[in-house]
């Protein structure tokens, strides 16, 4: 078995995974981008400028917070790496600033991106505004509806949000649409992929822009280290940014994929429930049928609603560097309510998968120190959460405290749920 790699090989591969499976028309652009990133990342002035933006604009370092009440309830020492407190409310801004800075260095005036949960779209629009770049973001119509707050934020920032109606109208389809745009406009446009997916150099480049998460966490722990590091995994940028600095150090790295309605039903667990294949320009683990056709993913969280995963995660899984587990939609909803009730922090549904996995596996974690990458805040998910708390028939209106939903009619007033899957410890 092999250990973590500082960078992929000359073909852009992490062992069996990665590479450049792209149209011939994009190969010159990928070569240009590879050279540009290698030169920039080796240029101390670029790195210093990037770090200055992280400090002055993003607000880094983000806190590493010990949870008093959650830890007492679950019987282990839980620390939160508060990426939800970064500018724009998620870890995506680390990569957004890095790629915008690189776009300006390359002399391209236009930046495009895809988004599912909307956080990468907001981060890209934010960075584009700060750097004076034209910006367009592709977003599936399903995600536009469930993440409408982030659509408004992008438009306020001067970004054009382009609806994608093809396929399942979710993240996979937004990536495909953005790639088609890039093929047409490559001479004036940089495509800022939001996760550690896509053809080389994107998985490596995005990981490098996100590794600040894990590096800060190590410094914040000082001479000690946690027993476990847990993060949600869709494409996997927050997880790889956290995992890579810890890899090979004897820490249990746990990536939590979206089990959706269960692994026997619609889900988004590309590693746990998938097989090797090519998606969006790279070889990785993915959801596909016996004929190699891409299956539609499902997750209540738009950011995990993706049928693939970053190739370095596939490499980590293959080589036992990290282990990959799952949490369902129902688990994630429980995770949101658990963290909200115990710590006064409303997490993104994506991050709530990690919280839920810890709660569901508390017996194996008793007395251990656990770090969770809290990748984003839950403001964007309020509409989805409201529907789960206060279900109502089409045409009706629902007010907190007036109907009895999944979490009891008084949940909207902050009361404890009537039936709590994670009751307080005696």
C-alpha positions as CSV (number, residue, x, y, z in Angstrom):
1,X,0.0,0.0,0.0
2,X,1.2,3.5,-0.8
3,X,1.2,6.7,1.3
4,X,0.0,10.2,0.6
5,X,1.5,12.0,-2.4
6,X,2.6,15.6,-2.3
7,X,1.5,15.9,-5.9
8,X,0.3,13.6,-8.7
9,X,2.6,12.1,-11.3
10,X,3.5,13.6,-14.6
11,X,0.2,12.3,-16.1
12,X,-1.8,13.9,-13.3
13,X,-2.5,10.6,-11.5
14,X,-2.8,9.6,-7.9
15,X,-1.9,5.9,-8.4
16,X,-4.7,4.5,-10.5
17,X,-6.9,7.6,-10.3
18,X,-6.9,11.1,-11.9
19,X,-5.5,11.9,-15.3
20,X,-6.8,14.1,-18.1
21,X,-9.8,12.6,-19.9
22,X,-10.8,15.8,-21.7
23,X,-11.8,16.9,-25.2
24,X,-8.9,17.7,-27.5
25,X,-10.0,21.3,-27.6
26,X,-9.4,21.6,-23.9
27,X,-5.9,20.0,-23.7
28,X,-4.0,23.2,-24.6
29,X,-6.0,25.0,-21.8
30,X,-5.2,22.3,-19.3
31,X,-1.5,22.4,-20.2
32,X,-1.6,26.2,-19.9
33,X,-3.3,26.0,-16.5
34,X,-0.9,23.4,-15.2
35,X,2.1,25.5,-16.2
36,X,0.5,28.6,-14.8
37,X,-0.3,27.0,-11.4
38,X,3.1,25.3,-11.1
39,X,4.8,28.7,-11.7
40,X,2.5,30.6,-9.4
41,X,2.7,28.1,-6.6
42,X,6.4,28.2,-6.8
43,X,6.5,32.0,-6.8
44,X,6.9,33.3,-3.2
45,X,5.2,36.6,-4.1
46,X,2.1,34.8,-5.4
47,X,1.9,32.6,-2.3
48,X,2.4,35.6,0.0
49,X,-0.3,37.6,-1.9
50,X,-2.7,34.6,-1.6
51,X,-2.0,34.3,2.2
52,X,-2.6,38.0,2.6
53,X,-6.0,37.6,1.0
54,X,-6.7,34.7,3.3
55,X,-5.9,36.8,6.3
56,X,-7.4,40.2,5.3
57,X,-10.3,39.1,3.2
58,X,-11.3,35.6,4.2
59,X,-10.6,36.1,7.9
60,X,-8.2,33.3,8.5
61,X,-7.2,31.5,10.6
62,X,-10.7,30.2,11.4
63,X,-11.2,29.1,15.1
64,X,-10.8,25.6,16.4
65,X,-13.6,25.4,18.9
66,X,-14.1,22.8,21.7
67,X,-17.7,21.8,22.1
68,X,-18.6,21.6,25.8
69,X,-22.2,20.4,25.7
70,X,-21.9,18.3,22.5
71,X,-18.8,16.5,23.9
72,X,-20.6,15.8,27.2
73,X,-23.6,14.4,25.4
74,X,-21.7,12.1,23.1
75,X,-18.9,11.1,25.5
76,X,-15.9,12.2,23.4
77,X,-14.0,15.4,23.1
78,X,-15.3,17.1,19.9
79,X,-13.6,20.1,18.3
80,X,-15.0,22.0,15.4
81,X,-12.8,23.6,12.7
82,X,-15.0,26.6,12.1
83,X,-14.9,27.0,8.3
84,X,-18.5,28.3,8.6
85,X,-16.9,31.5,10.0
86,X,-14.8,32.2,6.9
87,X,-16.0,35.0,4.7
88,X,-19.1,33.9,2.7
89,X,-19.8,31.2,5.3
90,X,-17.9,28.1,4.0
91,X,-14.5,26.8,3.1
92,X,-15.1,27.4,-0.6
93,X,-13.7,30.9,-0.4
94,X,-10.2,29.5,0.2
95,X,-10.2,28.0,-3.3
96,X,-12.3,30.9,-4.8
97,X,-9.7,33.5,-3.9
98,X,-6.8,31.3,-5.0
99,X,-8.3,30.7,-8.5
100,X,-9.3,34.3,-8.9
101,X,-5.8,35.4,-8.1
102,X,-4.5,32.9,-10.6
103,X,-7.0,34.0,-13.3
104,X,-5.8,37.6,-12.9
105,X,-2.2,36.4,-13.2
106,X,-3.1,34.6,-16.4
107,X,-4.6,37.8,-17.8
108,X,-8.0,36.3,-18.4
109,X,-11.0,38.7,-17.8
110,X,-13.7,36.1,-17.2
111,X,-14.3,33.5,-14.5
112,X,-16.9,30.8,-14.6
113,X,-17.9,28.1,-12.1
114,X,-20.4,25.4,-11.3
115,X,-22.2,25.2,-8.0
116,X,-24.6,22.9,-6.2
117,X,-25.1,24.2,-2.7
118,X,-24.3,27.6,-4.0
119,X,-21.3,28.2,-1.7
120,X,-18.7,27.8,-4.4
121,X,-20.8,30.0,-6.6
122,X,-21.0,32.7,-3.9
123,X,-17.2,32.3,-3.3
124,X,-16.4,32.6,-7.0
125,X,-18.7,35.6,-7.4
126,X,-17.2,37.2,-4.3
127,X,-13.6,36.8,-5.5
128,X,-14.5,37.9,-9.0
129,X,-16.0,41.1,-7.7
130,X,-12.9,41.7,-5.5
131,X,-10.6,41.2,-8.5
132,X,-12.8,43.0,-11.1
133,X,-13.5,39.9,-13.2
134,X,-16.6,39.1,-15.2
135,X,-18.4,36.1,-13.6
136,X,-20.9,33.5,-14.6
137,X,-22.0,30.5,-12.5
138,X,-23.9,27.4,-13.8
139,X,-26.4,26.0,-11.4
140,X,-29.1,23.2,-11.8
141,X,-32.7,24.4,-11.5
142,X,-33.3,21.9,-8.7
143,X,-30.5,23.5,-6.7
144,X,-31.6,27.0,-7.6
145,X,-34.9,26.3,-6.0
146,X,-33.5,24.7,-2.8
147,X,-30.6,27.1,-2.4
148,X,-32.3,30.3,-3.5
149,X,-30.6,32.5,-0.8
150,X,-27.3,31.8,-2.5
151,X,-28.7,32.7,-5.9
152,X,-29.7,36.1,-4.6
153,X,-26.2,36.5,-3.0
154,X,-24.5,35.7,-6.3
155,X,-26.7,38.1,-8.2
156,X,-26.0,40.9,-5.7
157,X,-22.3,40.4,-6.3
158,X,-22.8,41.0,-10.0
159,X,-22.7,37.4,-11.2
160,X,-24.8,35.9,-13.9
161,X,-26.5,32.7,-12.6
162,X,-27.2,30.4,-15.6
163,X,-29.9,27.8,-14.9
164,X,-29.1,24.2,-16.1
165,X,-32.2,22.1,-16.9
166,X,-30.6,19.0,-18.4
167,X,-30.3,15.7,-16.7
168,X,-31.2,15.8,-13.0
169,X,-30.6,19.6,-13.0
170,X,-28.2,19.3,-10.1
171,X,-24.4,19.6,-9.6
172,X,-23.3,17.0,-12.1
173,X,-25.2,18.8,-14.9
174,X,-23.9,22.2,-13.8
175,X,-20.3,20.9,-14.1
176,X,-21.0,19.6,-17.6
177,X,-22.5,22.9,-18.7
178,X,-19.6,24.9,-17.3
179,X,-17.2,22.6,-19.1
180,X,-19.0,23.2,-22.4
181,X,-18.8,26.9,-21.8
182,X,-15.0,26.6,-21.2
183,X,-14.5,24.7,-24.4
184,X,-16.2,27.6,-26.3
185,X,-14.5,30.5,-24.5
186,X,-11.2,29.1,-23.3
187,X,-9.0,32.0,-24.6
188,X,-10.7,34.5,-22.4
189,X,-12.1,32.4,-19.6
190,X,-10.8,30.4,-16.6
191,X,-13.1,27.7,-15.2
192,X,-12.8,27.7,-11.4
193,X,-13.8,24.1,-10.4
194,X,-15.1,24.1,-6.9
195,X,-13.9,20.7,-5.7
196,X,-11.0,18.3,-6.0
197,X,-12.6,16.8,-9.1
198,X,-12.1,17.2,-12.9
199,X,-9.0,16.7,-15.1
200,X,-5.5,17.5,-13.8
201,X,-4.4,20.0,-12.5
202,X,-7.7,20.8,-10.8
203,X,-7.7,18.0,-8.1
204,X,-4.2,18.9,-7.1
205,X,-4.7,22.7,-7.4
206,X,-7.9,22.8,-5.4
207,X,-6.3,20.6,-2.7
208,X,-3.4,23.0,-2.4
209,X,-5.7,26.0,-2.0
210,X,-7.7,24.1,0.7
211,X,-4.9,22.5,2.6
212,X,-4.8,25.6,4.8
213,X,-7.6,24.0,6.8
214,X,-5.6,21.1,8.0
215,X,-2.4,23.0,8.4
216,X,-4.1,25.5,10.7
217,X,-5.7,22.7,12.7
218,X,-2.3,21.1,13.3
219,X,-0.9,24.4,14.5
220,X,-3.9,25.1,16.7
221,X,-3.5,21.7,18.4
222,X,0.1,22.4,19.1
223,X,2.1,19.4,20.3
224,X,-0.9,17.1,20.6
225,X,-3.0,15.6,17.8
226,X,-6.6,14.3,17.6
227,X,-7.5,10.6,17.4
228,X,-10.0,11.2,14.6
229,X,-10.6,13.8,11.9
230,X,-14.0,13.7,10.3
231,X,-15.3,15.6,7.3
232,X,-18.2,15.2,4.8
233,X,-17.3,14.1,1.3
234,X,-19.1,15.0,-1.9
235,X,-16.4,16.0,-4.5
236,X,-14.3,16.3,-1.3
237,X,-12.5,19.6,-1.2
238,X,-13.1,20.4,2.5
239,X,-12.2,16.8,3.4
240,X,-9.0,16.7,1.4
241,X,-8.0,20.1,2.6
242,X,-8.3,18.8,6.1
243,X,-7.0,15.3,5.5
244,X,-3.9,15.8,3.5
245,X,-1.8,17.6,6.2
246,X,-2.7,14.8,8.7
247,X,-2.2,11.9,6.3
248,X,0.4,9.4,7.4
249,X,0.6,10.8,10.9
250,X,-1.4,8.0,12.6
251,X,-4.7,10.0,12.8
252,X,-7.9,8.2,11.8
253,X,-9.3,10.1,8.8
254,X,-13.0,9.6,8.3
255,X,-14.8,10.8,5.2
256,X,-18.6,10.8,5.5
257,X,-20.5,10.3,2.2
258,X,-24.2,10.9,1.5
259,X,-26.2,7.7,1.9
260,X,-29.3,9.7,0.8
261,X,-32.4,7.4,1.3
262,X,-30.1,4.5,2.0
263,X,-27.5,2.6,0.0
264,X,-30.3,0.4,-1.4
265,X,-32.0,3.5,-2.7
266,X,-30.9,6.9,-4.2
267,X,-27.7,8.1,-2.7
268,X,-24.4,9.9,-3.3
269,X,-21.8,7.6,-1.9
270,X,-19.4,7.2,-4.8
271,X,-16.7,5.4,-2.8
272,X,-18.8,3.2,-0.5
273,X,-21.4,2.4,-3.1
274,X,-19.6,3.1,-6.4
275,X,-17.0,1.6,-8.8
276,X,-14.1,3.0,-10.8
277,X,-14.9,5.0,-13.9
278,X,-14.4,8.3,-15.7
279,X,-16.4,11.3,-14.9
280,X,-15.8,15.0,-15.7
281,X,-12.3,14.5,-16.9
282,X,-10.7,12.1,-14.4
283,X,-10.7,8.5,-13.4
284,X,-12.2,8.0,-9.9
285,X,-14.9,6.2,-8.0
286,X,-18.4,7.0,-9.3
287,X,-22.0,5.8,-9.4
288,X,-22.7,4.0,-12.7
289,X,-24.8,1.1,-14.0
290,X,-23.5,-2.2,-15.5
291,X,-23.1,-0.4,-18.9
292,X,-21.0,2.4,-17.5
293,X,-23.7,5.0,-17.7
294,X,-23.7,7.6,-14.9
295,X,-26.4,7.1,-12.3
296,X,-28.1,10.1,-10.8
297,X,-27.0,10.8,-7.2
298,X,-29.3,11.9,-4.4
299,X,-28.7,13.8,-1.2
300,X,-30.7,16.2,0.8
301,X,-27.6,18.4,0.8
302,X,-27.0,19.9,-2.6
303,X,-23.2,20.0,-2.1
304,X,-23.1,16.2,-1.7
305,X,-25.6,15.5,-4.5
306,X,-22.8,14.3,-7.0
307,X,-22.2,10.9,-8.5
308,X,-18.4,11.1,-8.3
309,X,-15.6,12.0,-5.9
310,X,-12.2,13.5,-6.2
311,X,-9.5,11.0,-7.5
312,X,-7.2,11.6,-4.5
313,X,-10.0,10.4,-2.2
314,X,-10.3,7.3,-4.3
315,X,-6.5,6.9,-3.9
316,X,-6.8,7.4,-0.1
317,X,-9.5,4.8,0.1
318,X,-7.7,2.3,-2.0
319,X,-4.5,2.6,0.1
320,X,-6.1,2.8,3.5
321,X,-5.0,6.4,4.2
322,X,-8.6,7.3,5.1
323,X,-11.8,5.4,5.6
324,X,-15.1,6.3,4.1
325,X,-18.5,5.8,5.7
326,X,-22.0,7.2,5.2
327,X,-24.9,9.1,6.8
328,X,-28.4,9.3,5.4
329,X,-30.6,12.3,4.8
330,X,-32.5,11.6,8.0
331,X,-29.1,11.3,9.9
332,X,-28.1,14.7,8.5
333,X,-31.3,16.4,9.6
334,X,-30.7,14.9,13.1
335,X,-27.1,16.2,13.0
336,X,-28.3,19.7,12.2
337,X,-30.7,19.7,15.2
338,X,-28.2,18.1,17.5
339,X,-25.5,20.7,16.9
340,X,-28.0,23.5,16.9
341,X,-29.5,22.4,20.2
342,X,-26.2,21.7,22.1
343,X,-23.9,24.4,20.7
344,X,-26.0,27.1,19.2
345,X,-24.4,26.5,15.8
346,X,-26.6,25.7,12.7
347,X,-24.4,23.7,10.4
348,X,-24.8,23.2,6.6
349,X,-26.6,20.0,5.8
350,X,-23.3,18.8,4.2
351,X,-21.3,19.3,7.5
352,X,-24.2,17.7,9.4
353,X,-23.4,14.4,7.8
354,X,-20.1,14.4,9.8
355,X,-21.9,15.4,13.0
356,X,-24.4,12.6,12.6
357,X,-21.8,10.0,11.9
358,X,-20.1,10.8,15.2
359,X,-23.4,10.7,17.1
360,X,-24.3,7.3,15.5
361,X,-20.9,5.9,16.3
362,X,-20.3,7.4,19.7
363,X,-19.6,4.0,21.3
364,X,-16.4,3.5,19.3
365,X,-15.3,7.1,20.0
366,X,-15.7,7.2,23.8
367,X,-13.0,9.2,25.5
368,X,-11.3,10.0,22.1
369,X,-10.5,13.4,20.7
370,X,-12.4,14.1,17.4
371,X,-12.0,17.1,15.0
372,X,-14.9,17.9,12.7
373,X,-14.4,20.1,9.6
374,X,-17.5,22.2,9.9
375,X,-17.3,23.1,6.2
376,X,-20.2,25.6,6.1
377,X,-23.1,27.3,7.9
378,X,-26.7,26.3,7.6
379,X,-28.3,29.6,6.5
380,X,-28.5,28.4,2.9
381,X,-30.5,25.3,4.0
382,X,-33.3,27.0,6.0
383,X,-35.9,26.3,3.3
384,X,-35.0,22.6,3.3
385,X,-34.9,22.5,7.1
386,X,-38.3,24.3,7.3
387,X,-39.9,21.7,5.1
388,X,-38.6,18.9,7.3
389,X,-39.8,20.6,10.5
390,X,-43.1,22.0,9.3
391,X,-44.4,19.9,6.4
392,X,-47.6,21.1,4.7
393,X,-49.6,20.4,1.7
394,X,-49.1,22.3,-1.6
395,X,-51.0,25.5,-1.4
396,X,-50.9,25.7,2.4
397,X,-48.7,28.0,4.4
398,X,-46.9,26.8,7.5
399,X,-45.8,28.8,10.5
400,X,-43.3,27.7,13.2
401,X,-45.2,26.5,16.3
402,X,-48.5,26.0,14.4
403,X,-48.0,22.5,12.9
404,X,-46.5,19.3,14.3
405,X,-43.7,18.3,11.9
406,X,-40.8,15.9,12.1
407,X,-39.3,17.7,15.0
408,X,-42.5,18.7,16.9
409,X,-44.6,21.8,16.5
410,X,-42.6,23.9,18.9
411,X,-39.2,23.3,17.3
412,X,-39.3,26.6,15.6
413,X,-39.2,28.3,19.0
414,X,-36.0,26.5,19.9
415,X,-37.6,23.9,22.2
416,X,-36.1,20.4,22.5
417,X,-37.5,17.9,20.1
418,X,-40.2,15.5,21.4
419,X,-38.3,12.5,20.2
420,X,-34.6,13.0,20.1
421,X,-32.4,10.3,18.5
422,X,-29.5,11.6,20.6
423,X,-30.9,11.9,24.1
424,X,-28.7,13.4,26.8
425,X,-26.3,11.1,28.6
426,X,-27.2,10.2,32.1
